[in-house]
Structure formats: C-alpha cells, structure tokens
C-alpha cells in the first residue's frame, strides 16, 4: 500500500533533488484531483506549475510506492535534509 505525505512551503529545486534520489514512483496529488508522476521530467516541468507559488510548492500530498522513498521525503519535509548525492 502506498504511503502519503503532506508537504507545505518547500523549496522546489531542493524537493526535485530529493525526488530524483527516490528509487520508486513518487506522485504529487493536488486538491483539484491532479496526479503527477514526479519521476517524469515532463511532469516536473509542465505539471508542477499548477501547484507552484513563486518558487515553492504551497501545499500538496505526495504518495510514494516505496517506503524507503517516503523516509527520504519525510526527512526532507520535516528537517530540510537533502539526500546524499551518489
């Protein structure tokens, strides 16, 4: 079962770096019912403009297929920790 995480006022660039480090699919769900696969660069470029406010994501729900990815994004959301680059 996928996990869900609420994100609030995060830096877009840092968030995408965290998503890129995830191993499984990561989906952004908006209040309007849009679901975007954030592992897709096209969705990152085109779709996120609907939830952007300036250069940060105002509010959205992220669903991760891999529990390890949820941990990465949870720590990013709560502590601002960026994953280590490989």
C-alpha positions, 0 to 999 in steps of 0.5 A, spaced: 500 500 500 502 506 498 504 511 503 502 519 503 505 525 505 503 532 506 508 537 504 507 545 505 512 551 503 518 547 500 523 549 496 522 546 489 529 545 486 531 542 493 524 537 493 526 535 485 533 533 488 530 529 493 525 526 488 530 524 483 534 520 489 527 516 490 528 509 487 520 508 486 514 512 483 513 518 487 506 522 485 504 529 487 496 529 488 493 536 488 486 538 491 483 539 484 484 531 483 491 532 479 496 526 479 503 527 477 508 522 476 514 526 479 519 521 476 517 524 469 521 530 467 515 532 463 511 532 469 516 536 473 516 541 468 509 542 465 505 539 471 508 542 477 506 549 475 499 548 477 501 547 484 507 552 484 507 559 488 513 563 486 518 558 487 515 553 492 510 548 492 504 551 497 501 545 499 500 538 496 500 530 498 505 526 495 504 518 495 510 514 494 510 506 492 516 505 496 517 506 503 524 507 503 522 513 498 517 516 503 523 516 509 527 520 504 521 525 503 519 525 510 526 527 512 526 532 507 519 535 509 520 535 516 528 537 517 530 540 510 535 534 509 537 533 502 539 526 500 546 524 499 548 525 492 551 518 489 
